[in-house]
Amino acid sequence: MKTSFLLPIVFASFLTACSSEPEPAPVPAKPVAVKPKPVAKPAAAARQDVRDDRSDLAQLNSIIEDWHRAWRANDQPAERAADNRLEAWLKQELAESRQELAEARAEAASSKRELRRQRNLDDARDLADDRKDAANERADLARIRSIATQLDSMQPQFKSGTANPALYQKKSALLRELQSLAKAEIADDKVEIKEDRAEAVEDATRGNKKAGRRKR
């Protein structure tokens, strides 16, 4: 009988002990990762772009000069061989231009997000530059597409041997325009390298000034 009276007391003591145990500490929330601001393209990569564009221009120059020699010599097989090389070159150039446009758009979108977070003059400048680059890439791609379409539309007459002198002159002008676009791309690459260098120096100078103020 004494044991039966002790059971409620033991049970009550157990409940009291459980309720007095400290609650587990809350798990701290994981810090929100802040995406770092994109940096300018490394100098080595920028110089590689220049080398690649020079290689593309050299290939195009060879194709166009071979085509003009074949035209002057009325060498149909050589002309067709140059046309086949030109078609392959244009396919590769269009693919590269689409990729460059996609990268420029991505950089502009990233700069826009950064400006919304920071809202400072540097980010506004970066966004303006990235939008300008994207617009230039879009214009270049549109022009190359237009030239490729015009060349493709006249090609059946060249294959059949029915192209007249006026059509040869038009094709020659389009090929020369392709050369001008390829040369302009190299010039743009060099300008971008200079701008990236100037921006890197400016950022480093600004960082040194901030570090100096913190030490005072």
C-alpha positions in Angstrom: 0.0 0.0 0.0 2.8 2.5 0.8 4.3 1.9 -2.7 0.9 2.9 -4.3 1.0 6.2 -2.5 4.5 6.8 -3.6 3.8 6.4 -7.4 1.9 9.7 -7.8 4.7 11.5 -6.0 7.4 9.9 -8.2 5.5 10.7 -11.4 5.0 14.3 -10.3 8.7 14.6 -9.5 9.5 13.2 -13.0 7.3 15.8 -14.7 8.8 18.6 -12.7 12.3 17.5 -13.6 11.4 17.3 -17.3 9.8 20.7 -17.3 12.9 22.2 -15.5 15.3 20.9 -18.2 16.6 23.8 -20.4 15.2 24.0 -23.9 17.7 23.3 -26.7 19.4 26.4 -28.0 18.0 27.6 -31.3 20.1 26.8 -34.4 21.6 30.1 -35.6 20.4 31.1 -39.1 22.9 30.7 -41.8 24.3 33.9 -43.0 23.0 35.1 -46.4 25.7 34.8 -49.0 26.3 38.0 -50.8 27.3 37.5 -54.4 30.6 39.4 -55.1 30.6 42.1 -57.6 31.8 40.9 -61.0 35.3 42.0 -61.8 36.7 43.1 -65.1 37.9 40.3 -67.5 41.4 39.3 -66.5 44.1 40.9 -68.6 45.3 37.5 -69.9 41.8 36.6 -71.1 41.4 40.0 -72.7 44.7 39.6 -74.5 43.6 36.2 -75.7 40.5 37.8 -77.2 42.7 40.1 -79.2 44.8 37.1 -80.4 41.6 35.2 -81.4 40.2 38.1 -83.2 43.4 38.7 -85.1 43.4 35.0 -86.1 39.8 35.3 -87.3 40.8 38.4 -89.3 43.8 36.6 -90.9 41.5 33.8 -92.0 39.0 36.1 -93.4 41.6 38.2 -95.3 42.9 35.0 -96.8 39.5 33.9 -97.9 38.5 37.2 -99.4 41.8 37.7 -101.3 41.5 34.2 -102.7 38.0 34.9 -103.8 39.0 38.2 -105.5 41.9 36.5 -107.3 39.6 33.7 -108.5 37.1 36.4 -109.7 39.8 38.2 -111.7 41.1 35.0 -113.2 37.6 33.6 -113.9 38.7 30.5 -111.9 35.4 28.9 -111.0 36.8 26.0 -108.9 39.0 28.4 -106.8 36.0 30.7 -106.4 33.8 27.9 -105.1 36.6 26.8 -102.7 36.8 30.3 -101.3 33.0 30.4 -100.9 33.0 27.1 -99.0 35.6 28.5 -96.6 33.7 31.7 -96.3 30.5 29.9 -95.3 32.4 28.0 -92.6 33.9 31.2 -91.3 30.6 33.0 -91.1 29.0 30.1 -89.2 31.7 30.3 -86.6 31.7 34.1 -86.4 27.9 34.1 -85.9 28.2 31.6 -83.1 30.9 33.6 -81.4 28.9 36.8 -81.8 25.8 35.2 -80.2 28.0 34.0 -77.3 29.6 37.5 -76.8 26.1 39.1 -76.8 24.9 36.7 -74.2 27.9 37.4 -72.0 27.5 41.2 -72.4 23.8 40.9 -71.5 24.7 38.8 -68.4 27.2 41.4 -67.3 24.7 44.2 -67.7 22.1 42.3 -65.7 24.7 41.7 -62.9 25.7 45.4 -62.8 22.0 46.3 -62.6 21.5 44.0 -59.6 24.7 45.4 -58.0 23.4 49.0 -58.5 20.2 48.1 -56.7 22.1 46.8 -53.7 24.8 49.5 -53.5 23.4 52.5 -55.3 26.7 54.3 -55.8 28.3 56.2 -58.7 30.8 53.4 -59.5 28.0 50.8 -60.0 26.0 53.3 -62.1 29.1 53.8 -64.3 29.6 50.0 -64.6 26.0 49.5 -65.6 26.2 52.2 -68.3 29.4 50.7 -69.7 27.9 47.2 -69.7 24.8 48.4 -71.5 26.9 50.1 -74.1 28.9 46.9 -74.7 25.7 44.9 -75.0 24.3 47.4 -77.5 27.5 47.2 -79.6 27.5 43.4 -79.6 23.9 43.4 -80.6 24.5 45.8 -83.5 27.5 43.8 -84.7 25.6 40.6 -84.6 22.7 42.1 -86.5 25.0 43.5 -89.2 26.9 40.1 -89.6 23.6 38.4 -89.9 22.5 40.8 -92.6 25.6 40.3 -94.6 25.4 36.5 -94.3 21.8 36.6 -95.5 22.6 38.8 -98.5 25.5 36.5 -99.5 23.4 33.4 -99.1 20.6 34.9 -101.2 22.9 35.6 -104.2 25.0 32.4 -103.9 22.7 30.3 -106.3 23.6 32.6 -109.1 27.3 32.3 -108.4 27.0 28.5 -108.2 25.2 28.4 -111.5 27.6 30.7 -113.2 24.9 33.3 -114.0 26.1 36.1 -111.7 26.6 39.3 -113.6 29.3 42.0 -113.0 27.0 44.1 -110.8 26.4 41.1 -108.5 30.1 40.4 -108.3 30.7 44.1 -107.3 28.0 43.8 -104.6 29.5 40.6 -103.2 32.9 42.2 -103.2 31.6 45.2 -101.2 29.9 42.9 -98.6 33.2 41.0 -98.2 35.1 44.2 -97.7 32.5 45.2 -95.1 33.1 42.0 -93.2 36.8 42.8 -93.1 36.0 46.3 -91.7 33.9 44.7 -89.0 36.6 42.2 -88.0 39.2 45.0 -87.8 36.9 47.2 -85.7 36.4 44.3 -83.3 40.1 44.1 -82.7 40.2 47.9 -82.1 37.3 47.5 -79.6 39.2 44.8 -77.8 42.2 47.1 -77.3 40.0 49.9 -76.1 38.4 47.6 -73.6 41.8 46.5 -72.3 42.8 50.1 -71.7 39.5 50.9 -69.9 39.8 47.8 -67.7 43.4 48.8 -66.7 42.3 52.3 -65.9 39.4 51.0 -63.8 41.6 48.6 -62.0 44.0 51.4 -61.1 41.1 53.6 -60.0 39.6 50.8 -57.8 43.0 50.2 -56.2 43.5 53.9 -55.5 40.1 54.1 -53.9 40.7 51.0 -51.8 44.1 52.4 -50.5 42.4 55.7 -49.5 39.7 53.8 -47.6 42.3 51.7 -45.8 44.2 54.9 -44.9 41.1 56.5 -43.3 40.4 53.3 -41.3 44.0 53.4 -39.8 43.5 57.0 -38.5 
